[in-house]
C-alpha cells in the first residue's frame, strides 16, 4: 500500500507521519523544521509473520527512540535500512555511522538510538523489519553490528539490497499469496547476510548460506540465458564449486540445474513474445536471444509448457 501526506490537510501531515512510523515499526520522537509544511510518502509491504518492507521518503529531521518510548512499546524488531538518498547519521550503543546511499545499516528497536537526516530535498530509505525470533543469529553478535555500515555492494549484501529494492518496486503488483511466499526468501537471505558478518555457525545459518548461494547462482544464470554454452558445468566452474555440489543445491530446490536453465529460457521467450515492443522480432530471433539454437526443439518445448505454439501465443498475448 502507498500513502502520501499530500492526501491530508497540511496541519495533519506531520502527526500522520509520526503515527505511521509508530504503527509500521515503533514509536519515535521526531523533530523537524518542516512540521508545518511536512511532505512524505511511504510504500508498505507486509510479508506476514510480523515481517515488513517499506520505502519511505521524508524531509530533514531527527528521530529518537528513547528508553521511555521503549518501556512504553517495544515490538522487539531488528531493522535493516538501505539508504537510497540523503545524508544521514545514526548512533546506537557505542557505534555511530554516517551511511551513504547504497549502505545497509542495522539497528535494534529494544535499545535506544538516534538518527539525523540532513537534506535540502527529500531523503529515502528502504526499511526491512524482522521480529527477533525470525533471525537465528546470536543477539550479542548482532548488537556489535548496529549503527555500522554493512557491506552492500558485493556478495550477499548486494543480493539482499537488490531483493529489498525489487520488493518495493514490484510489491504493489503482487497478489497476497505471492507476497507471503517471499517471506522465507527474505528471512533466509537476511540471516545468511548477518551470519556471514558474525563469524558464527550452526544448522540454521549454514542452511541460510546455502539459500543465499543458490539465489546468487540463479541470478548468474538469468543474466546469461542468451549464451548457448550456459551448461551446469559452466555454472559450477563460474562459482568455483564442483558439479556435484551444484546439483546438491538444486536438489533442495526441487529441480535440476538443466531444468532451471530451460524454464528460465522459456519464460524469457514467453515474456518477449508478449511484449509489443518486440513485435518486429521473429519467433526464431527471440528463441536465439534466450539461448535456444534449435527452432524445432524450442517450439516443442514452448508448446509443452504453455499449451500452444510460440506463434499462436504471440498472436493471443502480444498483438493489440
Backbone bond lengths (Angstrom), bond angles and torsions (degrees), N, CA, C in turn:
res aa  C-N    CA-C-N  psi(-1)  N-CA   C-N-CA  omega(-1)  CA-C   N-CA-C  phi
1 X - - - 1.455 - - 1.524 109.49 -
2 X 1.326 116.10 143.42 1.461 121.65 -179.44 1.523 109.60 -115.59
3 X 1.334 115.83 133.57 1.455 122.17 -179.90 1.525 108.77 -126.06
4 X 1.325 115.69 149.81 1.461 120.21 178.63 1.521 109.80 -141.94
5 X 1.324 115.73 140.95 1.459 120.19 177.50 1.523 111.64 -65.29
6 X 1.331 116.29 -20.09 1.464 119.71 -179.64 1.528 112.30 -63.52
7 X 1.324 116.27 -19.72 1.458 119.94 -179.12 1.524 112.47 -79.08
8 X 1.337 117.02 -2.18 1.461 121.07 -175.44 1.526 110.92 -121.25
9 X 1.339 117.65 158.41 1.468 120.27 171.74 1.528 109.74 -60.82
10 X 1.314 117.26 149.29 1.467 121.87 -175.83 1.524 112.50 -54.49
11 X 1.332 116.95 -37.21 1.467 120.51 -176.12 1.527 112.76 -68.52
12 X 1.333 118.02 -18.13 1.466 121.07 -176.04 1.529 113.29 -102.66
13 X 1.315 117.42 -6.05 1.470 119.84 -169.59 1.522 113.48 -68.92
14 X 1.315 117.95 -43.33 1.466 119.56 -177.33 1.526 111.08 -67.40
15 X 1.313 117.60 -44.69 1.472 119.81 179.34 1.525 110.51 -64.53
16 X 1.334 116.84 -35.27 1.472 120.18 175.30 1.523 110.84 -59.48
17 X 1.337 116.89 -43.70 1.462 120.33 -178.88 1.527 110.75 -65.36
18 X 1.318 117.57 -43.18 1.469 120.87 178.26 1.523 110.93 -60.23
19 X 1.330 117.04 -42.15 1.466 120.90 177.92 1.526 111.01 -65.56
20 X 1.331 116.60 -38.69 1.464 120.82 179.62 1.528 110.71 -61.90
21 X 1.327 117.17 -46.07 1.468 121.31 178.89 1.523 110.37 -62.34
22 X 1.327 116.94 -41.33 1.465 120.53 -179.49 1.522 111.56 -64.59
23 X 1.325 116.79 -41.09 1.471 120.32 -178.61 1.520 111.85 -74.01
24 X 1.318 116.30 -42.41 1.461 119.82 -174.35 1.522 112.45 -77.02
25 X 1.337 117.34 -29.10 1.460 119.46 -176.70 1.527 110.89 -132.95
26 X 1.346 116.88 -76.29 1.464 121.80 -179.10 1.522 108.39 -166.60
27 X 1.336 118.04 155.01 1.466 120.15 178.81 1.528 112.15 -62.36
28 X 1.329 115.80 137.42 1.463 123.55 177.59 1.525 108.64 -134.24
29 X 1.309 115.39 152.98 1.462 120.31 167.26 1.523 106.91 -92.39
30 X 1.316 116.73 119.36 1.461 121.39 -175.86 1.524 109.43 -115.57
31 X 1.323 115.52 129.47 1.463 122.45 -179.29 1.523 108.22 -122.06
32 X 1.328 116.43 130.93 1.462 120.25 -179.36 1.522 110.63 -152.33
33 X 1.300 115.79 152.03 1.464 120.89 174.09 1.522 111.33 -82.42
34 X 1.325 116.30 -2.52 1.467 120.57 -175.64 1.533 112.41 -107.42
35 X 1.325 117.31 22.66 1.462 119.70 -177.10 1.524 112.27 -59.25
36 X 1.334 116.96 -33.83 1.468 119.66 -176.57 1.524 112.89 -83.74
37 X 1.342 116.68 -19.82 1.467 119.60 179.43 1.535 109.78 -131.33
38 X 1.313 114.95 44.61 1.464 121.20 -171.47 1.526 110.66 -70.38
39 X 1.339 114.86 135.27 1.466 120.53 179.14 1.524 108.52 -134.24
40 X 1.324 116.17 120.26 1.466 120.58 -178.41 1.518 108.97 -153.26
41 X 1.332 114.77 160.55 1.462 120.31 175.06 1.519 108.28 -147.85
42 X 1.325 115.64 158.50 1.464 120.04 -178.40 1.517 109.79 -150.55
43 X 1.322 115.21 138.84 1.458 122.61 170.68 1.517 107.11 -113.67
44 X 1.323 117.21 120.78 1.464 122.40 -174.89 1.517 109.76 -113.95
45 X 1.320 116.01 134.23 1.460 122.15 179.12 1.518 108.39 -130.65
46 X 1.331 116.98 116.17 1.460 121.53 177.27 1.519 109.47 -92.90
47 X 1.344 116.16 127.52 1.460 121.25 178.97 1.521 111.71 -100.55
48 X 1.321 117.55 2.24 1.451 121.15 -179.25 1.519 111.90 87.31
49 X 1.335 116.31 163.73 1.465 123.21 178.21 1.525 111.91 59.05
50 X 1.339 116.67 29.55 1.453 120.41 178.17 1.510 115.25 79.98
51 X 1.338 117.36 6.08 1.463 122.29 -177.84 1.523 109.07 -98.43
52 X 1.312 116.96 135.33 1.460 119.82 -179.43 1.514 111.98 -148.33
53 X 1.324 114.99 155.86 1.461 122.68 175.59 1.521 107.33 -127.34
54 X 1.312 117.06 136.62 1.462 119.75 178.43 1.523 109.91 -140.83
55 X 1.314 114.93 147.86 1.461 121.89 171.94 1.522 106.75 -113.83
56 X 1.321 115.99 121.55 1.461 120.49 -173.50 1.526 109.75 -124.17
57 X 1.324 116.16 131.49 1.467 122.88 175.05 1.525 107.70 -115.59
58 X 1.340 116.74 134.85 1.457 120.25 -172.00 1.527 109.69 -158.14
59 X 1.350 117.55 161.66 1.469 120.95 179.49 1.531 111.01 -84.95
60 X 1.323 116.58 -176.05 1.464 121.83 177.99 1.528 110.12 -59.26
61 X 1.342 116.04 139.23 1.459 120.44 -177.51 1.517 109.85 -167.68
62 X 1.326 115.44 171.21 1.454 123.14 166.84 1.515 107.91 -121.34
63 X 1.327 115.98 141.24 1.457 121.65 -178.31 1.522 108.54 -129.03
64 X 1.320 116.30 129.26 1.463 121.41 -175.72 1.529 109.22 -128.35
65 X 1.318 115.33 130.93 1.465 120.40 170.74 1.528 106.54 -113.86
66 X 1.316 114.99 103.54 1.462 121.62 -172.39 1.528 111.07 -93.41
67 X 1.336 115.65 168.55 1.470 119.86 176.42 1.527 110.66 -61.56
68 X 1.328 116.12 -35.48 1.467 119.47 178.90 1.523 110.64 -61.68
69 X 1.332 117.49 -44.12 1.462 120.64 179.03 1.525 111.28 -68.54
70 X 1.331 116.95 -35.15 1.468 120.09 178.65 1.523 110.03 -65.12
71 X 1.351 116.92 -42.05 1.471 119.66 178.16 1.522 110.81 -63.37
72 X 1.316 116.37 -34.15 1.465 120.24 -179.43 1.523 112.01 -71.54
73 X 1.340 116.41 -40.85 1.467 119.67 -176.63 1.521 109.58 -159.68
74 X 1.327 116.18 121.90 1.464 119.98 176.47 1.527 110.09 -136.11
75 X 1.337 117.41 107.91 1.465 120.67 178.36 1.525 113.19 -75.63
76 X 1.353 117.63 -3.98 1.469 123.09 178.67 1.529 110.96 55.64
77 X 1.319 114.36 63.50 1.464 121.38 -178.07 1.523 111.06 -114.10
78 X 1.323 115.02 147.20 1.454 121.54 159.44 1.525 106.49 -93.94
79 X 1.313 116.70 130.63 1.462 121.73 -177.63 1.527 108.24 -117.87
80 X 1.321 115.86 126.39 1.461 121.76 178.66 1.521 107.51 -116.31
81 X 1.322 116.52 117.34 1.468 121.55 -176.19 1.521 110.25 -109.17
82 X 1.327 115.61 130.17 1.463 122.68 172.63 1.523 107.30 -100.85
83 X 1.320 116.73 113.96 1.469 120.82 -179.38 1.526 108.87 -75.62
84 X 1.323 116.39 123.68 1.462 121.84 -179.96 1.523 111.05 -102.07
85 X 1.336 116.01 -41.83 1.468 119.96 -174.70 1.518 109.16 -154.77
86 X 1.339 116.07 141.26 1.455 120.19 175.58 1.519 113.05 108.95
87 X 1.338 115.71 154.99 1.462 122.53 176.42 1.522 108.65 -93.52
88 X 1.327 116.49 127.51 1.459 120.54 -174.27 1.518 110.98 -132.61
89 X 1.323 115.41 156.61 1.455 123.72 167.94 1.518 107.54 -131.09
90 X 1.334 115.56 139.67 1.462 119.83 176.50 1.522 108.47 -134.86
91 X 1.322 115.49 143.31 1.455 120.70 179.54 1.522 108.84 -139.22
92 X 1.327 116.15 130.54 1.461 121.39 174.92 1.523 108.13 -152.65
93 X 1.346 115.86 135.82 1.452 119.11 -176.47 1.518 109.89 60.92
94 X 1.317 116.20 -130.04 1.465 121.05 178.89 1.527 112.43 -96.32
95 X 1.312 116.27 4.17 1.467 119.81 -174.40 1.521 111.81 -103.47
96 X 1.316 115.07 146.65 1.461 121.59 173.29 1.521 108.18 -141.30
97 X 1.315 116.90 139.39 1.459 121.24 -176.06 1.522 109.69 -140.85
98 X 1.320 115.91 147.39 1.464 122.94 172.75 1.528 107.05 -114.51
99 X 1.321 117.84 80.71 1.470 119.44 -173.82 1.519 112.42 -68.49
100 X 1.315 115.05 144.81 1.461 122.63 176.09 1.521 109.06 -99.79
101 X 1.332 117.83 161.54 1.465 119.22 173.88 1.525 110.67 -53.35
102 X 1.322 115.15 131.82 1.456 121.38 -177.14 1.509 113.50 101.34
103 X 1.353 117.83 -14.65 1.461 120.99 179.88 1.525 111.19 -81.16
104 X 1.320 115.33 151.01 1.459 123.03 171.81 1.525 108.56 -105.96
105 X 1.330 116.47 136.78 1.464 121.45 179.99 1.524 108.56 -133.20
106 X 1.328 115.86 132.91 1.463 122.21 179.26 1.520 109.52 -102.25
107 X 1.332 116.78 141.53 1.452 119.72 168.97 1.515 110.20 -147.89
108 X 1.338 114.50 167.67 1.461 123.61 -167.33 1.523 108.46 -123.25
109 X 1.333 117.00 119.79 1.468 119.19 -177.52 1.523 112.89 -70.15
110 X 1.339 117.95 -11.41 1.467 121.04 -178.73 1.524 113.04 -89.37
111 X 1.329 117.28 -2.36 1.460 122.13 178.63 1.532 108.93 -126.57
112 X 1.333 118.07 145.64 1.466 119.77 -179.17 1.530 111.87 -60.05
113 X 1.317 115.58 144.83 1.465 119.84 173.02 1.522 109.79 -152.19
114 X 1.320 113.40 166.93 1.466 121.29 -176.15 1.517 108.07 -140.10
115 X 1.320 116.43 141.69 1.461 120.80 177.80 1.519 109.09 -138.95
116 X 1.320 115.40 142.93 1.461 121.66 176.56 1.516 108.22 -128.77
117 X 1.312 116.03 130.80 1.463 121.77 -179.44 1.518 107.73 -120.51
118 X 1.324 116.24 120.11 1.468 121.74 179.34 1.518 108.68 -114.64
119 X 1.312 116.85 123.07 1.459 120.69 179.15 1.521 109.60 -158.50
120 X 1.311 116.32 145.57 1.460 120.96 174.31 1.521 111.03 -85.02
121 X 1.317 116.08 -16.12 1.464 121.41 -177.14 1.528 108.34 -118.04
122 X 1.310 117.42 -110.73 1.458 121.55 175.44 1.522 108.79 -131.02
123 X 1.312 115.75 150.03 1.454 122.20 172.67 1.525 107.95 -102.04
124 X 1.319 115.39 158.15 1.462 119.57 178.71 1.521 109.71 -144.40
125 X 1.321 115.58 136.82 1.459 122.32 173.65 1.519 109.03 -135.66
126 X 1.325 115.44 146.72 1.460 121.84 168.98 1.519 106.36 -104.33
127 X 1.317 116.52 124.66 1.461 121.27 -169.49 1.526 110.23 -120.85
128 X 1.323 115.46 127.91 1.465 122.45 174.24 1.516 107.83 -109.39
129 X 1.335 117.15 128.68 1.462 118.39 174.19 1.526 110.16 -123.16
130 X 1.344 113.94 134.31 1.459 121.25 -177.16 1.528 109.56 -131.36
131 X 1.337 117.80 133.86 1.466 119.94 173.86 1.529 110.77 -59.51
132 X 1.317 116.78 146.61 1.464 121.16 -178.49 1.524 112.39 -52.16
133 X 1.332 116.15 -40.93 1.466 119.96 -174.15 1.520 112.43 -63.42
134 X 1.332 118.11 -17.44 1.466 120.28 -177.06 1.525 112.78 -89.67
135 X 1.338 117.55 -6.75 1.472 120.56 -176.18 1.531 109.18 -113.50
136 X 1.338 118.55 99.79 1.467 121.71 -175.31 1.529 113.47 -82.22
137 X 1.318 115.74 53.47 1.464 122.13 175.64 1.527 106.29 -123.90
138 X 1.336 118.94 135.21 1.469 120.71 -177.15 1.526 112.84 -52.44
139 X 1.346 115.52 134.64 1.461 120.03 -178.19 1.523 112.05 -59.58
140 X 1.328 117.02 -36.48 1.457 119.77 -179.26 1.527 110.89 -60.57
141 X 1.331 115.84 -40.15 1.468 119.69 178.64 1.521 111.01 -67.45
142 X 1.336 116.78 -40.59 1.461 120.38 -178.81 1.527 111.51 -67.84
143 X 1.322 116.56 -37.17 1.466 118.83 -178.10 1.522 112.23 -67.13
144 X 1.329 116.91 -24.07 1.464 119.04 174.77 1.531 111.42 -71.08
145 X 1.334 116.39 -19.58 1.470 120.77 -177.11 1.522 113.54 -90.53
146 X 1.341 117.88 -16.67 1.465 119.23 -173.46 1.523 110.29 -61.15
147 X 1.336 114.79 146.69 1.469 121.99 178.04 1.521 111.74 53.39
148 X 1.334 115.72 42.86 1.466 122.24 170.24 1.525 106.92 -130.62
149 X 1.312 116.47 156.58 1.466 120.38 177.86 1.525 108.17 -83.12
150 X 1.317 116.93 111.36 1.459 121.93 -177.89 1.529 109.59 -87.72
151 X 1.328 118.02 144.90 1.477 120.76 -176.57 1.520 111.93 -62.90
152 X 1.317 116.20 122.67 1.464 119.98 -172.94 1.518 113.67 -131.70
153 X 1.309 118.10 3.29 1.466 119.86 -174.49 1.519 113.42 -106.35
154 X 1.322 117.14 -9.15 1.464 121.51 176.17 1.523 108.80 -141.25
155 X 1.334 115.57 164.23 1.452 120.81 173.26 1.514 114.07 63.10
156 X 1.345 115.19 -146.38 1.466 120.88 -175.37 1.523 110.94 -64.22
157 X 1.340 117.34 -35.63 1.461 119.88 179.19 1.511 112.41 -60.43
158 X 1.338 116.92 -38.96 1.466 120.49 178.07 1.523 110.58 -67.01
159 X 1.336 116.59 -40.87 1.468 119.73 177.79 1.525 110.96 -62.10
160 X 1.330 116.05 -43.08 1.462 119.97 -179.39 1.525 110.90 -65.45
161 X 1.320 117.42 -42.01 1.470 120.54 178.05 1.521 111.03 -60.63
162 X 1.334 116.57 -42.76 1.463 120.96 178.51 1.524 111.06 -63.97
163 X 1.337 116.30 -39.37 1.462 119.95 179.34 1.524 110.86 -64.30
164 X 1.325 117.42 -44.81 1.462 120.58 -179.66 1.524 111.20 -63.23
165 X 1.329 116.55 -44.42 1.467 119.65 178.68 1.522 110.67 -63.62
166 X 1.329 116.98 -39.53 1.463 120.80 178.97 1.513 112.32 -66.45
167 X 1.327 117.32 -37.63 1.464 120.52 178.35 1.524 111.19 -62.98
168 X 1.320 116.19 -41.80 1.467 119.76 179.52 1.521 110.71 -66.04
169 X 1.331 116.47 -40.02 1.466 120.42 -177.56 1.524 111.84 -71.80
170 X 1.326 116.58 -43.75 1.459 120.58 -174.27 1.525 113.45 -96.58
171 X 1.332 116.96 -14.44 1.458 120.43 -175.46 1.517 115.29 -51.89
172 X 1.356 118.45 -46.75 1.467 118.94 -179.31 1.526 113.57 -62.34
173 X 1.343 117.54 -18.67 1.464 120.98 -178.63 1.527 112.47 -91.49
174 X 1.340 117.22 -7.91 1.455 120.83 -175.48 1.518 111.14 -85.52
175 X 1.326 115.29 146.42 1.454 120.76 172.32 1.525 108.78 -79.24
176 X 1.337 116.17 161.75 1.468 120.25 -175.79 1.522 111.95 -57.29
177 X 1.321 117.38 -43.54 1.459 120.71 -179.70 1.511 112.50 -62.95
178 X 1.324 116.84 -38.07 1.463 120.52 179.36 1.525 110.66 -67.71
179 X 1.318 116.74 -38.84 1.460 120.62 -179.07 1.517 111.19 -60.92
180 X 1.330 117.15 -46.20 1.461 120.22 -176.35 1.521 112.03 -68.98
181 X 1.331 117.67 -25.56 1.467 119.64 177.63 1.525 112.00 -68.93
182 X 1.323 116.51 -18.30 1.462 120.29 -179.47 1.526 112.79 -81.64
183 X 1.326 117.16 -10.90 1.461 120.51 -174.61 1.514 112.21 -56.27
184 X 1.334 116.98 -50.19 1.467 119.46 -176.56 1.521 111.16 -64.67
185 X 1.334 117.71 -36.21 1.467 120.29 179.06 1.528 110.62 -63.25
186 X 1.330 116.72 -42.99 1.463 120.71 -179.99 1.527 110.55 -65.22
187 X 1.333 116.66 -47.00 1.468 120.21 -178.68 1.523 110.90 -64.42
188 X 1.329 116.91 -44.93 1.469 120.12 -177.81 1.524 111.77 -63.41
189 X 1.334 116.27 -44.63 1.463 119.07 -177.93 1.530 110.96 -69.01
190 X 1.333 116.99 -39.38 1.465 120.22 177.33 1.521 110.83 -64.41
191 X 1.337 116.47 -43.13 1.462 120.34 178.40 1.522 111.00 -62.51
192 X 1.328 116.50 -43.66 1.466 119.87 178.70 1.524 110.72 -60.90
193 X 1.326 116.28 -41.48 1.467 120.98 179.94 1.524 110.91 -62.92
194 X 1.328 116.61 -50.76 1.462 120.03 -177.49 1.524 111.36 -68.31
195 X 1.338 117.25 -38.04 1.463 120.16 178.60 1.520 111.09 -64.68
196 X 1.326 116.69 -35.53 1.468 119.88 -179.69 1.524 111.81 -66.20
197 X 1.333 116.75 -21.68 1.463 121.04 179.82 1.520 112.61 -95.70
198 X 1.343 116.49 -9.13 1.463 120.03 -171.10 1.515 114.14 -103.15
199 X 1.349 117.83 -8.89 1.466 121.73 -179.06 1.520 112.40 58.59
200 X 1.336 116.51 32.80 1.460 119.89 173.71 1.511 107.98 -117.12
201 X 1.314 115.47 158.48 1.455 119.77 -179.74 1.518 109.00 -142.04
202 X 1.301 115.34 165.60 1.453 122.41 -179.54 1.504 108.40 167.38
203 X 1.346 117.88 172.51 1.465 119.82 -176.90 1.518 113.44 -56.81
204 X 1.342 117.30 -41.65 1.466 119.51 -176.48 1.525 111.71 -71.09
205 X 1.335 116.89 -43.12 1.458 118.47 -178.54 1.520 111.37 -71.83
206 X 1.338 117.24 -32.61 1.464 119.95 175.95 1.520 110.24 -64.21
207 X 1.338 116.59 -43.70 1.468 120.26 177.86 1.522 110.59 -62.95
208 X 1.325 116.61 -39.15 1.466 119.59 179.83 1.522 111.07 -65.27
209 X 1.333 116.98 -36.25 1.465 119.32 177.57 1.523 110.91 -65.17
210 X 1.332 116.60 -37.03 1.467 119.32 177.82 1.520 110.22 -64.01
211 X 1.331 116.33 -40.96 1.465 120.11 177.67 1.522 110.24 -61.08
212 X 1.329 116.61 -43.36 1.464 120.25 179.73 1.523 111.05 -64.08
213 X 1.334 117.05 -40.40 1.465 120.06 178.93 1.521 110.84 -64.83
214 X 1.339 116.35 -41.48 1.459 119.98 178.31 1.525 110.50 -63.31
215 X 1.324 116.93 -41.40 1.468 121.56 178.02 1.527 110.29 -60.33
216 X 1.322 116.62 -42.40 1.463 121.24 179.83 1.523 111.09 -64.99
217 X 1.325 116.92 -41.38 1.464 120.98 -179.99 1.525 110.61 -66.51
218 X 1.321 117.30 -40.40 1.464 120.20 178.37 1.530 110.89 -63.61
219 X 1.325 116.97 -39.82 1.468 119.84 177.21 1.522 110.64 -62.35
220 X 1.325 116.76 -40.24 1.465 121.90 177.09 1.527 110.37 -60.46
221 X 1.325 116.63 -46.07 1.467 120.85 -179.29 1.524 110.48 -61.86
222 X 1.326 117.41 -46.35 1.470 120.73 -178.30 1.526 111.72 -61.78
223 X 1.310 116.99 -31.30 1.466 119.93 -178.17 1.522 112.62 -79.45
224 X 1.346 117.31 -8.02 1.469 120.25 -176.18 1.523 112.79 -129.73
225 X 1.309 116.86 26.25 1.467 120.13 -177.63 1.519 112.47 -60.67
226 X 1.318 118.09 -30.26 1.460 120.98 -177.60 1.514 114.61 -75.44
227 X 1.317 117.74 -3.24 1.462 121.07 -179.08 1.527 109.47 -91.81
228 X 1.340 118.91 112.32 1.470 120.95 -178.84 1.522 112.82 -58.93
229 X 1.341 117.03 -27.14 1.461 120.35 -178.50 1.527 112.72 -82.35
230 X 1.331 117.73 8.66 1.462 121.12 176.81 1.530 108.79 -72.46
231 X 1.302 117.01 100.72 1.462 123.81 -178.67 1.521 108.96 -125.17
232 X 1.336 118.19 164.45 1.466 119.41 175.61 1.527 112.61 -53.85
233 X 1.327 117.06 -40.26 1.467 119.71 179.88 1.526 111.23 -63.74
234 X 1.335 116.95 -40.60 1.466 120.62 179.27 1.528 111.03 -66.39
235 X 1.330 116.76 -38.80 1.468 120.91 178.44 1.525 110.24 -64.53
236 X 1.333 116.80 -45.19 1.468 120.50 179.32 1.522 110.89 -60.81
237 X 1.325 116.55 -44.48 1.466 120.26 -178.97 1.524 111.26 -63.23
238 X 1.336 116.95 -39.46 1.465 120.60 -178.74 1.524 111.98 -65.00
239 X 1.336 116.84 -24.75 1.464 120.53 -178.20 1.526 112.36 -107.43
240 X 1.339 115.83 9.12 1.472 121.50 174.04 1.529 112.15 57.61
241 X 1.335 115.29 40.61 1.458 120.38 174.23 1.521 108.03 -129.16
242 X 1.320 116.18 163.61 1.460 119.81 179.66 1.520 110.04 -75.92
243 X 1.326 115.80 158.71 1.460 120.25 176.54 1.520 110.31 -61.98
244 X 1.320 116.23 -35.94 1.465 120.39 178.20 1.533 110.72 -62.79
245 X 1.344 117.00 -43.54 1.467 120.34 179.14 1.526 111.11 -64.19
246 X 1.328 116.68 -37.50 1.464 120.63 178.08 1.523 110.74 -63.61
247 X 1.326 116.50 -45.66 1.465 119.84 179.01 1.531 110.88 -63.47
248 X 1.331 117.38 -33.92 1.463 120.71 178.40 1.529 110.60 -64.85
249 X 1.329 116.98 -43.47 1.461 120.19 178.16 1.522 111.26 -58.61
250 X 1.331 116.53 -44.46 1.463 119.99 -177.20 1.525 111.86 -76.72
251 X 1.323 117.89 -23.11 1.467 119.46 176.17 1.519 109.99 -62.40
252 X 1.340 116.82 -39.11 1.462 120.47 176.85 1.527 111.26 -67.06
253 X 1.335 116.51 -22.25 1.464 121.45 179.01 1.525 111.77 -83.93
254 X 1.335 116.98 -10.65 1.458 121.03 175.90 1.510 115.40 89.14
255 X 1.340 118.44 13.55 1.462 121.61 177.50 1.524 108.67 -157.33
256 X 1.315 116.19 162.69 1.457 119.79 179.85 1.528 110.45 -82.96
257 X 1.329 115.65 166.50 1.462 120.28 177.21 1.525 110.12 -61.34
258 X 1.336 115.76 -45.14 1.460 119.98 -179.85 1.514 112.18 -60.78
259 X 1.339 116.74 -40.15 1.467 120.09 178.16 1.526 110.86 -63.59
260 X 1.327 117.00 -40.43 1.465 119.69 179.63 1.526 110.85 -64.39
261 X 1.333 117.29 -44.80 1.467 120.43 178.80 1.525 110.17 -59.50
262 X 1.321 116.57 -45.15 1.467 121.30 -179.47 1.529 110.99 -62.95
263 X 1.345 117.16 -45.14 1.468 121.29 179.31 1.528 111.01 -60.06
264 X 1.323 116.47 -43.81 1.462 119.93 -178.07 1.524 111.61 -67.87
265 X 1.326 117.11 -36.85 1.469 119.71 177.07 1.524 110.93 -66.02
266 X 1.314 116.46 -41.82 1.464 119.67 178.29 1.528 110.97 -65.14
267 X 1.326 116.39 -40.68 1.463 119.68 179.46 1.525 110.84 -65.85
268 X 1.331 117.43 -37.58 1.467 120.68 176.01 1.529 110.12 -61.38
269 X 1.332 116.82 -43.94 1.467 120.47 178.72 1.521 111.07 -64.41
270 X 1.330 116.98 -42.79 1.463 120.42 179.99 1.527 110.64 -58.99
271 X 1.344 116.38 -46.30 1.463 120.11 179.97 1.524 111.17 -63.82
272 X 1.333 117.46 -40.52 1.469 120.61 -179.73 1.527 111.60 -68.02
273 X 1.320 117.00 -37.11 1.468 120.20 179.14 1.525 111.43 -66.71
274 X 1.316 116.70 -29.82 1.465 120.71 -179.72 1.526 112.75 -88.26
275 X 1.328 116.94 -2.87 1.464 121.29 -177.19 1.531 109.71 -91.15
276 X 1.335 118.54 112.05 1.473 120.47 -178.59 1.528 113.22 -61.75
277 X 1.324 117.58 -21.79 1.464 119.99 178.93 1.525 111.77 -69.15
278 X 1.331 117.07 -17.98 1.468 121.51 -179.27 1.522 111.80 -105.94
279 X 1.334 116.14 19.51 1.470 119.76 -177.50 1.525 112.19 -61.93
280 X 1.313 117.94 -24.88 1.460 120.96 -179.39 1.513 113.98 -78.82
281 X 1.317 117.57 -9.23 1.462 120.70 179.23 1.520 109.62 -91.94
282 X 1.308 116.38 138.92 1.461 120.41 178.66 1.522 110.12 -74.26
283 X 1.328 115.56 162.48 1.464 120.64 177.09 1.524 110.07 -58.67
284 X 1.328 116.50 -41.01 1.469 120.45 -179.51 1.526 111.38 -62.57
285 X 1.339 116.92 -40.76 1.468 120.11 179.12 1.525 110.99 -64.07
286 X 1.319 115.98 -40.95 1.463 120.13 179.15 1.524 110.25 -63.76
287 X 1.331 116.74 -40.95 1.463 120.47 179.49 1.523 111.13 -63.94
288 X 1.330 116.64 -42.78 1.466 120.70 -179.59 1.526 110.41 -64.55
289 X 1.341 117.19 -41.21 1.469 120.75 179.11 1.521 112.09 -61.02
290 X 1.320 116.80 -25.47 1.466 120.66 -179.87 1.525 112.55 -94.73
291 X 1.334 117.19 3.51 1.457 119.70 174.87 1.508 116.16 101.40
292 X 1.345 118.27 2.80 1.465 120.97 177.63 1.529 109.06 -85.29
293 X 1.324 116.77 130.74 1.470 120.41 179.99 1.524 112.70 -106.34
294 X 1.332 117.27 -11.41 1.467 122.36 -178.47 1.526 108.25 -118.60
295 X 1.339 117.25 109.72 1.468 121.34 -175.53 1.518 112.08 -62.69
296 X 1.331 117.46 -40.40 1.465 120.57 -178.65 1.528 110.65 -66.55
297 X 1.326 116.18 -42.97 1.468 119.89 179.06 1.528 110.48 -64.53
298 X 1.336 116.68 -38.56 1.459 120.09 177.23 1.520 110.81 -62.18
299 X 1.333 117.00 -45.82 1.462 120.75 -178.13 1.523 111.09 -60.47
300 X 1.341 116.54 -41.97 1.467 120.09 179.33 1.530 110.96 -65.51
301 X 1.318 116.12 -43.71 1.465 119.88 -179.12 1.528 111.09 -65.18
302 X 1.331 116.93 -40.25 1.461 120.93 -179.73 1.529 110.43 -64.53
303 X 1.331 116.27 -44.83 1.465 120.01 -179.74 1.517 111.01 -64.25
304 X 1.333 116.89 -38.33 1.458 120.50 179.22 1.528 111.28 -63.03
305 X 1.319 116.75 -36.89 1.472 120.00 -176.32 1.524 112.78 -84.86
306 X 1.352 117.81 -38.78 1.464 120.61 -172.48 1.525 113.68 -112.63
307 X 1.331 117.25 7.32 1.467 123.68 172.32 1.522 113.95 67.06
308 X 1.324 118.66 17.09 1.463 122.06 173.88 1.526 108.86 -160.93
309 X 1.327 117.84 153.67 1.465 120.58 178.31 1.530 110.68 -64.31
310 X 1.327 117.68 157.18 1.472 120.33 -177.75 1.522 114.00 -59.39
311 X 1.340 117.79 -38.05 1.459 119.24 179.53 1.516 111.92 -63.74
312 X 1.325 116.28 -42.51 1.468 120.42 178.72 1.525 110.72 -66.51
313 X 1.335 116.78 -38.57 1.467 120.21 177.99 1.528 110.37 -60.75
314 X 1.330 115.88 -42.68 1.466 119.32 179.42 1.521 110.71 -62.23
315 X 1.326 117.67 -43.17 1.472 120.34 -178.86 1.525 111.53 -64.68
316 X 1.315 117.33 -34.40 1.466 120.00 -176.29 1.529 113.21 -88.16
317 X 1.341 117.44 -17.16 1.462 119.82 -176.44 1.522 114.46 -122.76
318 X 1.314 117.28 -29.96 1.458 118.91 -170.87 1.504 115.10 -100.58
319 X 1.314 117.36 -20.91 1.460 119.56 -177.14 1.517 110.49 -95.34
320 X 1.314 118.52 140.61 1.470 121.85 -179.43 1.515 111.53 -66.59
